[in-house]
Amino acid sequence: GFLRADESSIAQTLSGHDLVIVLGGPAFTYHFEHPRAGGFDKDILQITNDPNTASYTPRGMAVIGDVTAAMKALTERSQPRPAFTGAARPAPTPPSNAQLTTAFAVSIVQELRPENAIITEEAPSARGEVQNRLRISHPESFFATASGGLGFAGSAAVGLALAQPDRRTIALLGDGSSL
């Protein structure tokens, strides 16, 4: 799932774990609001091919190297998870005629989308439901911005649809992002 781009919520999300392994992504790039007093307190192993990203590792060890090779080596030494066979979360109760909930709307997308659909997401207020209800099981199938600026997902959906016309493209946009 997603990590919010502020230090306090990342620390809270990862608080139940002894070790955090980060492969490739800039997981510790924050917005400046909500700093965590006392810094980040989990051990981290970050593997990246970018020295700049490695320099932002707040604690633990950063390894600069081949991320693909590291992922392959870790995968060979890991036990596979059982195959996913159902919805990510139980489908919510259909809403009354007076309201359509985010949970129900995202569940409809999960139920009706083709398995290999491409999804672009820029709906920050719905992100929790997107994480809980959409199963992304194919590479290059989910695209979202890591920056916090608005306007990415709509144009990304158009570009992806043009680049891969054999796949359905779905853009999940919030009201501010659609502007």
The 8 nearest C-alpha neighbors of each residue, nearest first, counted from 0:
[[1, 130, 2, 131, 127, 129, 126, 3],
 [0, 2, 3, 130, 126, 127, 4, 145],
 [1, 3, 9, 4, 0, 26, 12, 8],
 [4, 2, 5, 1, 9, 8, 6, 29],
 [3, 5, 29, 30, 2, 28, 6, 9],
 [6, 4, 29, 30, 3, 7, 8, 33],
 [5, 7, 9, 34, 8, 35, 10, 29],
 [8, 6, 35, 10, 9, 5, 34, 33],
 [7, 9, 11, 10, 6, 5, 12, 3],
 [10, 8, 12, 6, 11, 7, 2, 13],
 [9, 11, 7, 13, 8, 12, 14, 6],
 [10, 12, 8, 14, 9, 13, 7, 15],
 [13, 11, 9, 10, 14, 8, 15, 2],
 [12, 14, 10, 11, 15, 16, 9, 19],
 [15, 13, 11, 16, 12, 10, 41, 17],
 [16, 14, 13, 17, 12, 11, 18, 10],
 [17, 15, 14, 18, 13, 19, 41, 12],
 [18, 16, 41, 42, 15, 19, 14, 13],
 [19, 17, 42, 16, 43, 41, 20, 44],
 [18, 20, 43, 44, 42, 21, 17, 16],
 [21, 19, 44, 45, 43, 18, 22, 46],
 [20, 22, 45, 46, 44, 19, 23, 24],
 [23, 21, 46, 24, 45, 47, 66, 20],
 [24, 22, 47, 46, 66, 21, 25, 48],
 [23, 25, 26, 22, 21, 47, 52, 46],
 [24, 26, 27, 52, 28, 23, 55, 21],
 [27, 25, 24, 28, 21, 2, 4, 29],
 [28, 26, 25, 29, 55, 56, 57, 6],
 [29, 27, 26, 25, 4, 30, 55, 5],
 [30, 28, 4, 5, 27, 31, 6, 32],
 [29, 31, 5, 4, 32, 28, 6, 33],
 [30, 32, 29, 33, 34, 5, 6, 4],
 [31, 33, 30, 34, 5, 29, 6, 7],
 [32, 34, 7, 5, 35, 6, 31, 8],
 [35, 33, 6, 7, 32, 36, 31, 5],
 [36, 34, 7, 38, 6, 37, 33, 39],
 [35, 37, 38, 34, 7, 39, 33, 6],
 [36, 38, 35, 39, 40, 34, 7, 6],
 [39, 37, 35, 36, 40, 57, 34, 6],
 [38, 40, 41, 10, 57, 37, 58, 35],
 [39, 41, 38, 42, 58, 10, 37, 14],
 [42, 40, 39, 43, 18, 17, 19, 58],
 [43, 41, 59, 18, 58, 19, 17, 40],
 [44, 42, 59, 19, 18, 20, 58, 60],
 [43, 45, 20, 60, 61, 59, 19, 21],
 [44, 46, 21, 61, 20, 22, 43, 62],
 [47, 45, 62, 22, 61, 23, 63, 21],
 [48, 46, 23, 63, 49, 66, 64, 22],
 [47, 49, 64, 63, 65, 66, 50, 23],
 [48, 50, 52, 47, 51, 53, 63, 23],
 [51, 49, 53, 52, 54, 63, 48, 47],
 [50, 52, 54, 53, 49, 55, 48, 47],
 [53, 51, 49, 54, 50, 55, 25, 47],
 [54, 52, 50, 51, 55, 61, 56, 49],
 [53, 55, 51, 52, 56, 50, 61, 57],
 [56, 54, 53, 52, 57, 27, 51, 28],
 [57, 55, 53, 54, 58, 61, 27, 45],
 [56, 58, 55, 39, 59, 27, 38, 43],
 [59, 57, 56, 43, 42, 60, 39, 41],
 [60, 58, 43, 42, 44, 61, 57, 56],
 [59, 61, 44, 43, 45, 62, 58, 56],
 [60, 62, 45, 53, 44, 46, 56, 63],
 [63, 61, 46, 45, 64, 47, 60, 53],
 [64, 62, 48, 47, 46, 50, 61, 49],
 [65, 63, 48, 47, 66, 62, 46, 69],
 [64, 66, 68, 67, 48, 69, 47, 63],
 [67, 65, 69, 68, 47, 23, 70, 64],
 [68, 66, 70, 69, 65, 71, 72, 23],
 [67, 69, 71, 65, 70, 66, 72, 64],
 [70, 68, 66, 72, 67, 71, 73, 65],
 [71, 69, 67, 73, 68, 72, 74, 66],
 [70, 72, 68, 74, 69, 73, 67, 75],
 [73, 71, 69, 75, 74, 70, 68, 76],
 [72, 74, 70, 76, 75, 71, 69, 77],
 [75, 73, 71, 77, 76, 72, 70, 78],
 [74, 76, 72, 73, 77, 71, 78, 70],
 [75, 77, 73, 74, 72, 78, 71, 79],
 [78, 76, 74, 75, 73, 79, 72, 80],
 [77, 79, 80, 76, 74, 75, 81, 73],
 [80, 78, 77, 81, 74, 82, 75, 76],
 [79, 81, 82, 78, 83, 77, 74, 84],
 [80, 82, 83, 79, 84, 78, 85, 77],
 [83, 81, 84, 80, 79, 85, 136, 134],
 [82, 84, 85, 81, 86, 80, 87, 134],
 [85, 83, 82, 86, 81, 87, 134, 136],
 [86, 84, 83, 87, 88, 89, 134, 82],
 [85, 87, 88, 89, 132, 84, 90, 134],
 [86, 88, 132, 131, 134, 133, 85, 89],
 [89, 87, 86, 132, 90, 131, 85, 91],
 [90, 88, 91, 86, 87, 132, 106, 85],
 [91, 89, 106, 88, 92, 103, 86, 102],
 [92, 90, 103, 89, 93, 102, 106, 94],
 [91, 93, 94, 90, 103, 95, 89, 102],
 [94, 92, 91, 103, 95, 99, 100, 90],
 [95, 93, 99, 98, 92, 96, 100, 103],
 [94, 96, 97, 98, 93, 99, 92, 100],
 [95, 97, 98, 94, 99, 93, 100, 92],
 [96, 98, 95, 99, 94, 100, 93, 103],
 [99, 97, 96, 95, 94, 100, 93, 101],
 [98, 100, 94, 101, 103, 104, 97, 95],
 [99, 101, 103, 102, 98, 104, 94, 93],
 [100, 102, 104, 103, 105, 125, 99, 128],
 [103, 101, 105, 100, 104, 128, 106, 91],
 [102, 104, 106, 100, 101, 105, 91, 107],
 [105, 103, 101, 107, 106, 102, 100, 108],
 [104, 106, 108, 102, 107, 103, 101, 109],
 [107, 105, 109, 103, 108, 104, 132, 102],
 [106, 108, 110, 104, 105, 109, 111, 103],
 [107, 109, 105, 111, 106, 110, 112, 104],
 [110, 108, 106, 107, 133, 111, 112, 105],
 [109, 111, 107, 108, 112, 106, 86, 113],
 [112, 110, 108, 109, 107, 113, 106, 114],
 [113, 111, 108, 109, 110, 114, 116, 167],
 [112, 114, 116, 115, 111, 167, 166, 110],
 [113, 115, 116, 112, 136, 137, 135, 109],
 [114, 116, 113, 137, 117, 166, 140, 167],
 [117, 115, 167, 113, 114, 166, 168, 118],
 [116, 118, 140, 168, 141, 169, 167, 115],
 [119, 117, 169, 141, 170, 168, 140, 142],
 [118, 120, 142, 170, 152, 143, 141, 156],
 [121, 119, 171, 143, 152, 170, 122, 172],
 [120, 122, 172, 152, 123, 171, 173, 143],
 [121, 123, 173, 172, 125, 124, 120, 126],
 [124, 122, 126, 125, 121, 173, 127, 120],
 [123, 125, 122, 126, 173, 127, 128, 121],
 [126, 124, 122, 123, 128, 127, 129, 101],
 [125, 127, 129, 123, 128, 124, 122, 130],
 [128, 126, 130, 129, 125, 131, 124, 123],
 [127, 129, 131, 130, 126, 125, 102, 132],
 [130, 128, 126, 132, 127, 131, 133, 125],
 [131, 129, 127, 128, 0, 132, 133, 126],
 [132, 130, 128, 129, 87, 127, 133, 88],
 [131, 133, 87, 129, 88, 130, 128, 106],
 [134, 132, 109, 129, 130, 131, 135, 87],
 [133, 135, 136, 87, 132, 109, 86, 130],
 [136, 134, 137, 133, 140, 141, 138, 114],
 [135, 137, 134, 138, 140, 114, 115, 83],
 [138, 136, 140, 135, 115, 139, 114, 141],
 [137, 139, 140, 136, 141, 135, 115, 117],
 [138, 140, 141, 137, 117, 142, 118, 135],
 [139, 141, 117, 138, 137, 118, 116, 135],
 [142, 140, 118, 119, 117, 139, 143, 135],
 [141, 143, 119, 118, 120, 140, 144, 139],
 [144, 142, 120, 119, 121, 145, 152, 141],
 [143, 145, 146, 151, 147, 142, 121, 152],
 [146, 144, 147, 143, 4, 148, 25, 28],
 [145, 147, 144, 148, 4, 30, 149, 28],
 [146, 148, 145, 149, 144, 4, 30, 123],
 [147, 149, 146, 150, 151, 144, 145, 176],
 [150, 148, 176, 151, 147, 175, 121, 152],
 [149, 151, 176, 152, 153, 148, 177, 178],
 [152, 150, 153, 149, 154, 155, 144, 121],
 [151, 153, 155, 119, 121, 154, 120, 156],
 [154, 152, 156, 155, 151, 170, 150, 157],
 [153, 155, 157, 156, 152, 151, 158, 150],
 [156, 154, 152, 158, 153, 157, 151, 159],
 [157, 155, 159, 153, 154, 158, 170, 152],
 [158, 156, 154, 160, 155, 159, 161, 153],
 [159, 157, 155, 161, 156, 160, 162, 154],
 [158, 160, 162, 156, 161, 157, 163, 155],
 [161, 159, 157, 163, 164, 162, 158, 168],
 [162, 160, 158, 159, 163, 164, 157, 156],
 [161, 163, 159, 160, 158, 164, 157, 165],
 [164, 162, 160, 165, 161, 166, 159, 167],
 [163, 165, 160, 166, 161, 162, 167, 159],
 [164, 166, 163, 167, 160, 162, 161, 168],
 [167, 165, 164, 116, 163, 168, 115, 117],
 [168, 166, 116, 117, 169, 165, 113, 160],
 [169, 167, 117, 160, 116, 118, 156, 166],
 [168, 170, 118, 117, 119, 171, 167, 156],
 [171, 169, 119, 118, 156, 120, 172, 153],
 [170, 172, 120, 121, 119, 122, 169, 173],
 [173, 171, 122, 121, 176, 177, 170, 120],
 [172, 174, 122, 176, 175, 177, 121, 123],
 [173, 175, 177, 176, 172, 178, 122, 121],
 [176, 174, 178, 177, 173, 149, 172, 150],
 [177, 175, 149, 150, 173, 178, 174, 172],
 [176, 178, 174, 175, 172, 173, 150, 153],
 [177, 176, 175, 174, 150, 149, 173, 172]]
